[in-house]
Amino acid sequence: MKKSIIAMTMGDPGGIGPEVILKTFQAQKKNPRLHYVIFGSRAPFEELLKRFHYRISLHFLPHWNPELLKHGQVNFLDVMEPSSRPSSFQGEGKRKQFPLPLGERTKVRGGFDPGKVSKRNAQATLAALEAATKAAVAGEVQAIVTAPINKTTMRFMDAEFRGHTEYLAAQSKTKTFAMMFVSKRLKVTLATIHVPIKDVSQLITCARVFEKIRLTHDFLKKYFPLKNPRIAVCALNPHGRETGAEDEAEIRPGVEKAKKKGICAVGPLSADQLFYDAYEGRFDAVISMYHDQGLGPFKMIAFKDGVNVTLGLPFIRTSPDHGTAFDIAYQGKADPSSFISALKLAERLVCRGRSSGAALAKRK
């Protein structure tokens, strides 16, 4: 059987992304069933290898071709090399991305700014993300593990850039997607993602609530040993209908619709009690109505090893749940725990997905 490929994007080269990637491969054994390839800029990785003497050798690819990957090694595609440039994506509206004009490309090739927000960091970050996404959309890689980016930096390249999740969904033409956070004792899917609190109530609809429940149910059923996942849905308001109309008008109908589809869903339930119940194992996942409602409890218990997963994409995407940490970049202080967890989960999902696919094909 042909080996599956896991791609890793370096994130912002000014942050801790390159460091946690190198530390991950120094600490973890590679799965013999998989190939690994980093999409990034060579300069920050060579700087770290020189400075801290990590026991890792990188196999540099002359250009992107899955056939050139070496098994048992950490392959590396330098996306700032002209031969490695992917063909341009057409993003939302008329916005064009890479390739950069030749003069601009030559100007930034190999350069980066440690611990800073800068345009050349943005150019290298987006080049890596774009190349890996293009390979995933083409079916050439089965999973992407994304190191952290800085949204302020990314807006040098795209003033409307909102985050990895939205970017990957747009480039893969995925209309229904969700952000889920995974740890050993708690899994949380967000109904809304990066939006102001004042806009949340307008976005909470029956259709959206049902969509997030369905995506969560399908993901848990496919990738975890759960025949009928137990999904609890948070109320939007304190104590639910006691303080707001949205819970009965929109959230409860979304839950009831899921029940009619055979999904084990309950809610809306008051969030102040619900997260404790989920942590104690009474539910397999929680649907949170907004970003901080879900991530406050999640990061309290899984800050170091929590994993961000994008549901609904045609490929697997995981990510550590921390940021770029510019303040400690290139000091050897970065903790790779979350990236290790993200890579382990990607490995597990890829292998389980292949096993499920093989079993289905055998039955047919």
C-alpha positions, -999 to 999 in steps of 0.1 A, spaced: 0 0 0 13 35 -9 24 54 21 3 84 32 20 118 35 17 143 64 27 178 56 38 204 81 37 241 75 63 261 94 40 289 105 54 323 110 92 321 107 95 349 133 78 327 159 83 293 175 69 272 147 102 260 132 116 253 167 87 231 178 87 212 146 124 204 150 120 195 187 90 173 178 111 152 154 139 150 179 115 136 205 92 114 184 97 83 164 84 85 128 55 62 119 68 36 93 35 38 75 39 75 67 60 100 48 67 134 64 75 167 47 79 202 60 68 231 38 88 262 48 118 285 43 152 269 48 168 298 66 150 297 100 155 259 103 192 261 94 196 289 120 180 267 147 201 236 137 233 257 139 224 274 171 210 244 191 225 214 174 193 194 171 199 158 161 180 160 129 189 159 93 166 173 67 162 159 32 158 189 9 136 185 -22 146 202 -54 109 208 -61 75 194 -51 70 158 -62 57 132 -39 78 106 -56 110 123 -43 101 119 -6 125 96 13 110 72 37 123 74 73 136 110 69 122 144 74 117 158 40 118 196 34 105 218 6 119 253 6 90 272 -7 111 304 -13 131 286 -40 117 296 -74 115 260 -85 92 253 -55 67 280 -62 31 266 -65 8 278 -92 -14 306 -80 -46 300 -61 -76 322 -68 -88 333 -34 -121 350 -24 -132 376 -48 -105 388 -72 -76 386 -47 -45 368 -61 -18 353 -40 15 338 -49 37 336 -69 52 369 -61 68 391 -88 103 379 -95 120 410 -80 100 407 -48 106 370 -46 144 374 -49 143 402 -23 128 380 4 142 347 -5 158 331 26 152 361 48 131 363 80 128 385 111 130 366 144 105 377 170 89 403 148 58 411 128 71 418 92 61 416 56 88 391 46 77 368 75 42 371 60 54 362 25 72 331 37 43 320 59 18 323 32 40 306 6 43 276 29 6 275 37 -3 279 0 20 251 -12 9 226 14 -28 234 8 -24 230 -30 -9 196 -24 -36 186 0 -64 198 -23 -48 178 -52 -49 147 -30 -11 145 -29 -9 148 9 -34 133 33 -29 157 63 -15 191 72 -2 200 106 0 238 107 24 256 130 11 289 145 8 320 124 3 357 134 -29 372 119 -15 407 121 15 396 101 -7 377 76 -27 409 69 4 423 51 -5 398 24 -43 398 28 -62 425 47 -91 402 52 -72 371 64 -91 356 94 -72 324 102 -60 290 91 -95 274 93 -112 299 71 -82 299 46 -82 261 42 -120 260 38 -119 287 11 -91 271 -9 -106 237 -8 -141 251 -16 -155 236 17 -188 253 26 -195 235 59 -167 233 83 -160 237 120 -131 242 144 -128 214 170 -103 213 199 -93 178 211 -77 166 243 -78 133 262 -107 144 285 -125 172 265 -135 178 229 -150 211 220 -165 223 186 -171 260 181 -204 271 165 -188 305 157 -151 312 154 -134 346 150 -162 370 153 -170 399 177 -192 390 207 -217 416 196 -223 395 164 -226 361 179 -263 361 187 -272 369 151 -251 340 138 -266 314 161 -293 298 139 -309 264 139 -291 255 107 -257 264 121 -262 245 153 -273 214 135 -244 217 111 -218 218 139 -235 188 157 -235 168 124 -199 175 116 -188 166 152 -209 134 152 -195 123 118 -159 130 128 -161 112 161 -178 82 145 -153 79 117 -121 85 136 -128 74 172 -142 41 185 -176 57 191 -207 42 175 -231 68 188 -212 98 202 -228 117 230 -229 154 221 -239 182 245 -248 217 232 -241 248 252 -267 275 258 -257 309 245 -270 328 275 -264 324 312 -288 297 324 -302 294 289 -337 306 283 -338 323 317 -318 352 302 -322 351 264 -345 340 236 -319 325 213 -317 292 232 -353 282 226 -357 299 193 -326 286 175 -304 262 196 -331 238 208 -346 233 173 -310 226 160 -306 199 187 -341 184 179 -332 182 142 -301 163 151 -320 139 172 -344 132 144 -313 122 123 -304 96 149 -277 117 166 -273 115 203 -275 152 211 -288 171 242 -292 208 249 -291 237 252 -274 232 286 -260 259 308 -222 261 301 -212 266 337 -222 230 345 -218 214 311 -180 216 308 -176 199 342 -199 171 331 -180 166 298 -147 166 316 -160 139 339 -168 117 308 -206 121 306 -203 135 271 -180 128 242 -180 164 228 -194 198 235 -207 223 210 -198 258 222 -216 289 209 -186 312 207 -148 311 208 -140 320 244 -170 301 259 -153 269 246 -116 277 247 -115 291 282 -124 257 298 -104 238 272 -71 256 276 -75 255 313 -70 218 312 -51 212 279 -30 243 272 2 222 266 -12 193 247 -45 205 232 -50 201 194 -70 222 170 -87 201 142 -107 214 113 -138 194 106 -153 191 71 -122 195 49 -114 169 22 -81 163 41 -70 162 77 -58 193 94 -45 196 129 -26 223 147 -12 231 182 -36 254 201 -9 280 210 3 311 192 36 323 177 52 333 211 75 359 195 89 368 229 107 335 233 114 327 196 149 314 188 159 311 225 154 273 227 126 278 253 96 267 232 76 237 245 68 213 216 41 193 236 11 207 217 28 203 183 37 167 192 1 161 201 -11 176 168 13 154 148 3 123 168 -34 130 162 -28 136 125 -10 103 123 -38 85 141 -65 100 119 -46 93 87 -40 57 97 -75 52 110 -90 68 79 -70 45 56 -80 14 77 -117 25 75 -114 30 37 -97 -3 32 -124 -21 53 -151 -4 33 -135 -14 0 -132 -50 11 -169 -51 21 -178 -38 -14 
